[in-house]
Amino acid sequence: MADASTVKRALAWSTLNNVAIRVGSLATGILLARLLAPEEFGVFAVALTIQAIVMALADLGMAADIIRHGEQGRGPTVTTMSLATGVLLAGGMSLLAGPLAEAMGSPAAVPVIRVMSLTLILSGLSVVPYAMMQREFRQSAQMALDGTSLVVSTVVTIGLVSLGFGAMSLAISRVASQALVTVMQFRLTRSVPKFGFEPAIATGLLRFGLPLAAANVISWVVMNVGHLSIGTAAGALMLGFYTMAFNISTWPMSALGMAIRSVALPAFATVSDPRRRADGFVSAASLTWAIALLVGIGLSGLASVVVPLLYGERWSASAQALAGLAIFGALRVLFDLMATFLIAVGASRAVLIVQIVWLAVLFPAVWYGVKEWGLHGAGWAQAAVSAVVTLPVYVVLLRRHGVSFTALSGRLFVPLLAVPAAVAAGVLALRLTDQPFLQLLLGGLAISVVFVAPLAWWLRRRLAELQSRGGQDEIPAPEPALQPTI
């Protein structure tokens, strides 16, 4: 079992890693936005969307199983199954590249899709070392891997863009960086790929993993409903604008959500007392939601300033989608923690149920939003469905696994009380000057102060509660002091 200090150190490293990578990715994104046209970015977005959906299926949920239980003789079977799956999916993605690109309104994406398919093979090969690093809370090593990946990807991309490779530059850089990271994962875990197959192990892995893999696939479809809708309805140019907005909206998830996820799954899984685990989750969720919500309303309220200031005036249309997507991004952080808890207690089918319901409502809502209101409609449709449909479903399913409905609902509601005044303060601050940088500075400061001030006492109580529980047992809960926030 991991003690509280181990979890806290891992979370500190994970948070530092995600903040550093987020800053580096932001700088790279700003540079590439200046080098690539929106149409080229849209072509890559088509390939990335398809790759992301297929990648969700690649490990059949086996990485999560190893994180929960350890390698324990599973390694050879997992490697064989995950690599075989990766090869099959890569072949299918390459063969169907033409029809898929046509369906998304971007025929030029075909060769980019085929190159991106190679990442599936690399992903399948590295499932075991990746999972073992997460289980052992080796977040400092993960930071080295992610930093190396970012540097290699950036250098290769910029070099190829300067040579005129366009969208293909991004695809090649993804493959190159992932190949290097795969080699480094085996070196850091002092292991080599081992192959074998035990039917009994395979059966257990599939029983847990298949519902989770299906949930992952549907989750990626959910994340990319906007891309699919805009790609087919409006073409590569509008898709480029939407993709830029979506990428910005993932800042809370990238910085906060990913940091928590990499620590929360092994930490929740090692808590033996169900009641303590559920109480720890409620404390973690309340603080996580408050911070994610602050970032979300900040990005939403300042969207018209953030986009042109960072990426240039030609990307200004992306602000239309970002207003709603920023709220969606904040909710994603909370949903990810909820899904992680359910996976840790073995409720992979519950995660699948959420994704099915979410997609069934979201797709028609986003399609209608795009048709009626364009980029504005795409963003706000995602936020509305997430708040009105997905959140209640998660809360109900969590109740079945010991999480108090009353306690969780109350904790999630309190931060919402500060939202109206904070947004109003941000809007007023924007009117004080016409200088974009000062608008961003004053608007962000106004939103932060007005949001945090009335919640200060409540936040201190939640932090004290969290620290108290952490001292009693190995509670898998993040401390706000370590958070910054897809």
C-alpha positions as CSV (number, residue, x, y, z in Angstrom):
1,M,0.0,0.0,0.0
2,A,1.1,3.5,-0.7
3,D,1.2,5.9,2.3
4,A,0.0,9.5,2.3
5,S,3.4,10.9,1.9
6,T,4.2,8.8,-1.2
7,V,0.9,9.9,-2.8
8,K,1.6,13.5,-2.0
9,R,5.1,13.4,-3.4
10,A,3.9,11.6,-6.5
11,L,1.1,14.2,-6.9
12,A,3.6,17.0,-6.5
13,W,5.8,15.6,-9.3
14,S,2.8,14.8,-11.5
15,T,1.5,18.4,-11.1
16,L,4.9,19.9,-11.8
17,N,5.2,17.6,-14.8
18,N,1.9,18.6,-16.2
19,V,2.4,22.3,-15.6
20,A,5.8,22.2,-17.3
21,I,4.5,20.2,-20.3
22,R,1.4,22.5,-20.5
23,V,3.7,25.6,-20.7
24,G,5.9,23.9,-23.2
25,S,3.0,22.7,-25.3
26,L,1.5,26.2,-25.2
27,A,4.7,27.8,-26.4
28,T,5.0,25.2,-29.2
29,G,1.3,25.7,-30.1
30,I,1.7,29.4,-30.4
31,L,4.8,28.9,-32.6
32,L,3.0,26.4,-34.8
33,A,-0.1,28.6,-35.1
34,R,2.2,31.2,-36.7
35,L,3.8,28.7,-39.0
36,L,0.8,26.6,-40.1
37,A,-2.4,27.8,-41.8
38,P,-5.8,26.9,-40.2
39,E,-6.4,24.6,-43.2
40,E,-3.2,22.6,-42.4
41,F,-4.0,22.4,-38.8
42,G,-7.5,21.1,-39.7
43,V,-5.9,18.3,-41.8
44,F,-3.9,17.2,-38.9
45,A,-6.9,17.5,-36.6
46,V,-8.7,14.9,-38.8
47,A,-5.9,12.4,-38.4
48,L,-5.5,13.1,-34.7
49,T,-9.2,12.6,-34.1
50,I,-9.2,9.2,-35.8
51,Q,-6.0,8.2,-34.1
52,A,-7.3,9.2,-30.7
53,I,-10.5,7.2,-31.0
54,V,-8.7,4.1,-32.2
55,M,-5.9,4.5,-29.5
56,A,-8.5,4.3,-26.8
57,L,-9.1,0.7,-27.7
58,A,-5.5,-0.3,-28.2
59,D,-4.7,-1.7,-24.7
60,L,-8.1,-3.2,-24.0
61,G,-8.1,-1.6,-20.6
62,M,-5.1,-3.8,-19.6
63,A,-2.9,-1.0,-18.3
64,A,-5.6,-0.1,-15.7
65,D,-5.7,-3.8,-14.6
66,I,-1.9,-3.9,-14.1
67,I,-2.1,-0.6,-12.2
68,R,-4.7,-2.0,-9.9
69,H,-3.1,-5.5,-9.3
70,G,0.5,-5.3,-10.3
71,E,2.3,-7.4,-13.0
72,Q,2.1,-10.7,-11.1
73,G,2.8,-12.8,-14.1
74,R,0.4,-10.9,-16.3
75,G,3.2,-9.1,-18.3
76,P,3.8,-11.5,-21.2
77,T,0.1,-12.1,-21.8
78,V,-0.6,-8.4,-21.7
79,T,2.3,-7.5,-24.0
80,T,1.2,-10.2,-26.6
81,M,-2.4,-9.2,-26.5
82,S,-1.8,-5.4,-26.6
83,L,0.8,-5.6,-29.4
84,A,-1.5,-7.8,-31.5
85,T,-4.3,-5.4,-31.0
86,G,-2.2,-2.5,-31.9
87,V,-1.0,-4.1,-35.1
88,L,-4.5,-5.0,-36.1
89,L,-5.9,-1.5,-35.3
90,A,-3.0,0.2,-37.1
91,G,-3.7,-1.9,-40.2
92,G,-7.4,-1.2,-40.1
93,M,-6.7,2.5,-39.6
94,S,-4.3,2.6,-42.6
95,L,-6.7,0.7,-44.9
96,L,-9.7,2.8,-44.0
97,A,-7.8,6.1,-44.2
98,G,-9.4,7.1,-47.5
99,P,-13.1,6.6,-46.5
100,L,-12.5,8.1,-43.1
101,A,-10.8,11.2,-44.4
102,E,-13.6,11.7,-47.0
103,A,-16.3,11.3,-44.3
104,M,-14.7,14.1,-42.3
105,G,-14.4,16.4,-45.3
106,S,-10.6,16.3,-45.6
107,P,-9.2,14.0,-48.4
108,A,-5.8,15.6,-47.9
109,A,-5.6,13.8,-44.5
110,V,-5.1,10.3,-45.9
111,P,-1.3,10.1,-45.8
112,V,-1.3,11.8,-42.4
113,I,-3.7,9.2,-41.0
114,R,-1.6,6.4,-42.3
115,V,1.6,7.7,-40.6
116,M,-0.3,8.3,-37.4
117,S,-1.4,4.7,-37.3
118,L,2.1,3.6,-36.4
119,T,1.6,5.1,-32.9
120,L,-0.9,2.3,-32.2
121,I,1.8,-0.3,-32.6
122,L,4.2,1.5,-30.3
123,S,1.4,2.1,-27.7
124,G,0.6,-1.6,-27.7
125,L,4.2,-2.6,-27.1
126,S,4.7,-0.2,-24.1
127,V,1.5,-1.0,-22.0
128,V,3.4,-3.0,-19.3
129,P,6.3,-0.6,-18.6
130,Y,3.9,2.4,-18.6
131,A,1.5,0.7,-16.2
132,M,4.2,-0.3,-13.8
133,M,5.6,3.2,-13.7
134,Q,2.2,4.5,-12.8
135,R,1.6,1.8,-10.1
136,E,5.0,2.6,-8.5
137,F,4.3,6.3,-8.4
138,R,7.4,7.1,-10.5
139,Q,6.2,10.5,-11.5
140,S,9.6,12.1,-11.6
141,A,10.6,9.5,-14.2
142,Q,7.4,10.2,-16.1
143,M,8.3,13.9,-16.1
144,A,11.6,13.0,-17.8
145,L,9.8,11.0,-20.4
146,D,7.2,13.7,-21.1
147,G,9.8,16.4,-21.3
148,T,11.9,14.3,-23.8
149,S,8.8,13.7,-25.9
150,L,7.9,17.3,-26.0
151,V,11.4,18.4,-27.0
152,V,11.8,15.8,-29.7
153,S,8.3,16.4,-31.1
154,T,8.8,20.1,-31.2
155,V,12.2,20.0,-32.9
156,V,11.1,17.5,-35.5
157,T,7.9,19.4,-36.2
158,I,9.6,22.8,-36.6
159,G,12.3,21.2,-38.8
160,L,9.8,19.5,-41.1
161,V,7.5,22.5,-41.2
162,S,10.4,24.7,-42.4
163,L,11.0,22.1,-45.1
164,G,7.4,22.4,-46.3
165,F,5.9,19.2,-44.9
166,G,2.9,21.0,-43.6
167,A,0.4,18.8,-41.6
168,M,2.6,15.7,-42.1
169,S,5.2,17.4,-39.9
170,L,3.0,16.9,-36.8
171,A,2.3,13.3,-37.7
172,I,5.9,12.3,-38.1
173,S,6.9,14.1,-35.0
174,R,4.3,12.2,-33.0
175,V,5.7,8.8,-34.2
176,A,9.3,9.8,-33.6
177,S,8.7,11.1,-30.1
178,Q,6.6,8.0,-29.1
179,A,9.2,5.6,-30.5
180,L,11.9,7.3,-28.3
181,V,9.6,7.3,-25.2
182,T,8.8,3.6,-25.7
183,V,12.5,2.7,-25.6
184,M,13.0,4.9,-22.6
185,Q,10.1,3.3,-20.7
186,F,11.8,-0.1,-21.0
187,R,15.1,1.3,-19.9
188,L,13.6,3.0,-16.9
189,T,11.8,-0.1,-15.8
190,R,14.9,-2.2,-16.5
191,S,12.8,-4.6,-18.6
192,V,12.4,-5.9,-22.1
193,P,9.3,-7.0,-24.0
194,K,8.3,-10.5,-22.9
195,F,5.7,-12.5,-24.9
196,G,3.5,-15.3,-23.8
197,F,-0.2,-16.3,-23.4
198,E,-2.0,-17.7,-20.5
199,P,-5.7,-18.3,-21.3
200,A,-6.8,-17.9,-17.6
201,I,-5.0,-14.6,-17.3
202,A,-6.3,-13.4,-20.7
203,T,-9.9,-14.2,-19.6
204,G,-9.6,-12.2,-16.4
205,L,-8.0,-9.3,-18.3
206,L,-10.8,-9.2,-20.9
207,R,-13.5,-9.4,-18.3
208,F,-12.3,-6.2,-16.7
209,G,-10.8,-4.6,-19.7
210,L,-13.4,-4.9,-22.4
211,P,-16.0,-2.7,-20.8
212,L,-13.3,-0.2,-19.9
213,A,-11.9,-0.3,-23.5
214,A,-15.4,0.2,-24.9
215,A,-15.9,3.1,-22.5
216,N,-12.6,4.6,-23.6
217,V,-13.6,4.4,-27.2
218,I,-17.0,6.0,-26.6
219,S,-15.3,8.6,-24.4
220,W,-13.0,9.6,-27.2
221,V,-16.0,9.8,-29.6
222,V,-17.6,12.0,-27.0
223,M,-14.5,14.2,-26.9
224,N,-14.5,14.4,-30.7
225,V,-18.2,14.8,-31.4
226,G,-17.5,18.5,-32.2
227,H,-14.6,17.6,-34.5
228,L,-16.8,15.1,-36.4
229,S,-19.8,17.4,-36.6
230,I,-17.8,20.4,-37.8
231,G,-15.5,18.4,-40.1
232,T,-18.5,17.0,-42.0
233,A,-20.7,20.1,-41.8
234,A,-18.3,22.9,-42.3
235,G,-14.9,21.6,-43.7
236,A,-11.3,21.8,-42.7
237,L,-11.1,25.5,-42.1
238,M,-13.8,25.6,-39.5
239,L,-12.4,22.4,-38.0
240,G,-9.1,24.1,-37.6
241,F,-10.7,26.9,-35.6
242,Y,-12.7,24.5,-33.5
243,T,-9.6,22.3,-32.8
244,M,-7.6,25.3,-31.6
245,A,-10.5,26.2,-29.2
246,F,-10.8,22.6,-28.0
247,N,-7.0,22.5,-27.4
248,I,-7.2,25.6,-25.2
249,S,-10.2,24.2,-23.3
250,T,-8.2,21.2,-22.4
251,W,-5.7,23.3,-20.3
252,P,-7.6,22.4,-17.0
253,M,-7.5,18.7,-17.9
254,S,-3.9,18.7,-19.1
255,A,-2.5,20.5,-16.0
256,L,-4.8,19.4,-13.2
257,G,-6.8,16.4,-14.4
258,M,-3.8,14.4,-15.8
259,A,-1.8,15.1,-12.7
260,I,-4.5,13.7,-10.5
261,R,-5.4,10.7,-12.7
262,S,-1.8,9.3,-12.8
263,V,-1.8,9.3,-9.0
264,A,-5.4,8.7,-8.1
265,L,-5.9,5.3,-9.7
266,P,-3.1,3.4,-7.9
267,A,-3.9,5.4,-4.7
268,F,-7.6,4.7,-4.6
269,A,-6.9,1.1,-5.5
270,T,-4.7,0.6,-2.5
271,V,-7.1,1.9,0.1
272,S,-8.7,-1.1,1.8
273,D,-11.5,0.7,3.8
274,P,-14.4,1.4,1.4
275,R,-15.8,4.2,3.6
276,R,-12.5,6.0,4.0
277,R,-12.0,5.6,0.2
278,A,-15.4,7.2,-0.5
279,D,-14.8,10.0,2.0
280,G,-11.4,10.7,0.5
281,F,-13.0,10.9,-3.0
282,V,-15.6,13.5,-1.8
283,S,-12.9,15.7,-0.4
284,A,-10.7,15.4,-3.5
285,A,-13.7,16.0,-5.8
286,S,-14.8,19.2,-4.0
287,L,-11.3,20.8,-4.1
288,T,-10.6,19.6,-7.7
289,W,-13.9,21.0,-8.9
290,A,-13.4,24.4,-7.3
291,I,-10.0,24.9,-8.9
292,A,-11.1,23.5,-12.3
293,L,-14.2,25.7,-12.3
294,L,-12.2,28.8,-11.6
295,V,-9.9,28.0,-14.6
296,G,-13.0,27.2,-16.7
297,I,-14.9,30.4,-16.1
298,G,-11.6,32.4,-16.6
299,L,-11.0,30.9,-20.0
300,S,-14.7,31.2,-20.9
301,G,-15.1,34.9,-19.9
302,L,-11.7,35.9,-21.4
303,A,-12.0,33.8,-24.6
304,S,-12.2,36.8,-26.9
305,V,-8.9,38.1,-25.5
306,V,-7.0,34.8,-24.9
307,V,-7.2,33.5,-28.5
308,P,-6.0,36.5,-30.5
309,L,-3.4,37.5,-27.9
310,L,-1.8,34.1,-27.9
311,Y,-2.3,32.8,-31.4
312,G,-2.9,35.9,-33.6
313,E,-6.0,37.6,-35.0
314,R,-6.5,35.0,-37.8
315,W,-7.5,32.5,-35.1
316,S,-10.1,34.9,-33.5
317,A,-13.0,32.8,-34.6
318,S,-11.9,30.1,-32.2
319,A,-13.1,32.2,-29.3
320,Q,-16.7,31.5,-30.4
321,A,-16.3,27.8,-29.5
322,L,-14.0,28.4,-26.5
323,A,-16.6,30.2,-24.5
324,G,-18.6,27.0,-24.0
325,L,-15.8,24.5,-24.4
326,A,-14.0,26.1,-21.4
327,I,-16.9,25.1,-19.1
328,F,-16.9,21.7,-20.7
329,G,-13.1,21.5,-19.9
330,A,-13.7,22.2,-16.3
331,L,-16.3,19.5,-16.0
332,R,-14.0,17.0,-17.7
333,V,-11.6,17.3,-14.8
334,L,-14.3,16.3,-12.4
335,F,-15.6,13.5,-14.6
336,D,-12.1,12.1,-15.0
337,L,-11.7,11.9,-11.2
338,M,-15.1,10.2,-11.0
339,A,-14.2,7.7,-13.6
340,T,-10.9,7.0,-12.0
341,F,-12.6,6.2,-8.7
342,L,-15.0,3.8,-10.4
343,I,-12.2,2.1,-12.2
344,A,-10.2,1.7,-9.0
345,V,-13.1,-0.1,-7.3
346,G,-13.5,-2.4,-10.4
347,A,-16.7,-0.8,-11.7
348,S,-15.6,-0.6,-15.3
349,R,-19.1,-1.3,-16.6
350,A,-20.4,1.8,-14.7
351,V,-17.9,3.9,-16.7
352,L,-19.2,2.4,-19.9
353,I,-22.8,3.2,-19.0
354,V,-21.9,6.9,-18.4
355,Q,-20.2,7.1,-21.8
356,I,-23.1,5.5,-23.7
357,V,-25.6,7.9,-22.1
358,W,-23.4,10.8,-22.7
359,L,-22.8,10.1,-26.4
360,A,-26.5,9.3,-27.0
361,V,-27.5,12.8,-25.9
362,L,-24.4,14.7,-27.0
363,F,-24.2,13.8,-30.6
364,P,-27.6,15.2,-31.6
365,A,-27.1,18.2,-29.4
366,V,-23.8,19.2,-30.9
367,W,-25.0,18.5,-34.4
368,Y,-28.0,20.8,-33.9
369,G,-25.8,23.4,-32.2
370,V,-23.4,23.5,-35.1
371,K,-26.2,23.7,-37.7
372,E,-28.0,26.5,-35.8
373,W,-25.2,28.5,-34.2
374,G,-21.9,27.3,-35.7
375,L,-18.9,27.4,-33.4
376,H,-20.9,29.0,-30.6
377,G,-23.4,26.1,-30.7
378,A,-20.7,23.4,-30.7
379,G,-19.1,24.7,-27.6
380,W,-22.2,25.4,-25.5
381,A,-23.9,22.2,-26.5
382,Q,-21.0,20.2,-25.0
383,A,-21.1,22.2,-21.8
384,A,-24.9,21.9,-21.4
385,V,-25.1,18.2,-22.0
386,S,-22.2,17.6,-19.6
387,A,-23.8,19.5,-16.8
388,V,-27.4,18.5,-17.2
389,V,-27.0,14.8,-18.2
390,T,-23.5,13.4,-17.6
391,L,-22.9,14.8,-14.1
392,P,-26.1,13.5,-12.6
393,V,-25.5,10.0,-14.1
394,Y,-22.0,9.9,-12.6
395,V,-23.3,11.0,-9.2
396,V,-26.0,8.3,-9.2
397,L,-23.5,5.6,-10.1
398,L,-21.0,6.7,-7.5
399,R,-23.7,6.4,-4.9
400,R,-23.8,2.7,-5.6
401,H,-20.2,2.4,-4.6
402,G,-20.4,4.1,-1.2
403,V,-20.2,7.8,-2.2
404,S,-22.8,9.9,-0.3
405,F,-25.1,11.6,-2.8
406,T,-25.9,14.4,-0.4
407,A,-22.3,15.1,0.6
408,L,-21.0,15.1,-3.0
409,S,-23.8,17.1,-4.4
410,G,-23.5,19.8,-1.7
411,R,-19.7,20.0,-2.1
412,L,-20.1,20.5,-5.9
413,F,-22.8,23.1,-5.6
414,V,-21.0,25.5,-3.2
415,P,-18.3,26.8,-5.7
416,L,-21.1,27.5,-8.2
417,L,-22.4,30.3,-5.9
418,A,-19.3,32.4,-6.7
419,V,-19.6,32.1,-10.5
420,P,-22.0,34.9,-11.4
421,A,-20.2,37.6,-9.5
422,A,-16.8,36.4,-10.7
423,V,-17.9,36.4,-14.4
424,A,-19.5,39.9,-14.0
425,A,-16.2,41.2,-12.5
426,G,-14.2,39.8,-15.4
427,V,-16.5,41.4,-18.0
428,L,-16.3,44.8,-16.2
429,A,-12.5,44.5,-16.0
430,L,-12.3,44.0,-19.8
431,R,-14.0,47.4,-20.3
432,L,-11.3,49.3,-18.4
433,T,-8.7,49.1,-21.2
434,D,-8.5,48.2,-24.9
435,Q,-5.0,46.7,-24.5
436,P,-5.3,42.9,-24.9
437,F,-2.5,42.0,-22.4
438,L,-3.9,44.4,-19.8
439,Q,-7.4,43.0,-20.4
440,L,-6.2,39.5,-19.8
441,L,-4.3,40.5,-16.7
442,L,-7.1,42.6,-15.1
443,G,-9.8,40.2,-16.2
444,G,-8.0,37.2,-14.8
445,L,-7.2,38.9,-11.6
446,A,-10.8,40.1,-11.1
447,I,-12.3,36.7,-11.8
448,S,-9.9,35.0,-9.4
449,V,-10.3,37.4,-6.5
450,V,-14.1,37.6,-6.7
451,F,-14.3,33.8,-7.0
452,V,-11.9,32.9,-4.3
453,A,-12.7,35.5,-1.7
454,P,-16.1,34.2,-0.7
455,L,-14.9,30.6,-0.8
456,A,-11.7,31.1,1.2
457,W,-13.2,29.8,4.5
458,W,-14.8,26.8,2.7
459,L,-11.6,26.0,0.8
460,R,-9.6,26.0,4.0
461,R,-12.1,23.7,5.7
462,R,-11.9,21.3,2.8
463,L,-8.1,21.4,2.8
464,A,-8.0,20.7,6.6
465,E,-10.4,17.8,6.1
466,L,-8.3,16.4,3.4
467,Q,-5.1,16.6,5.4
468,S,-6.8,15.1,8.4
469,R,-7.9,12.1,6.4
470,G,-4.5,11.8,4.8
471,G,-3.0,11.4,8.2
472,Q,-5.3,8.6,9.2
473,D,-4.7,6.3,6.2
474,E,-3.4,6.3,2.7
475,I,-6.1,8.7,1.3
476,P,-5.7,9.3,-2.4
477,A,-6.6,13.0,-2.5
478,P,-4.9,15.9,-4.1
479,E,-3.9,19.0,-2.1
480,P,-4.8,22.3,-3.7
481,A,-1.4,23.7,-2.9
482,L,-0.1,21.3,-5.5
483,Q,-2.6,22.0,-8.2
484,P,-2.3,24.6,-10.9
485,T,-5.4,22.6,-14.3
486,I,-7.1,19.3,-20.2
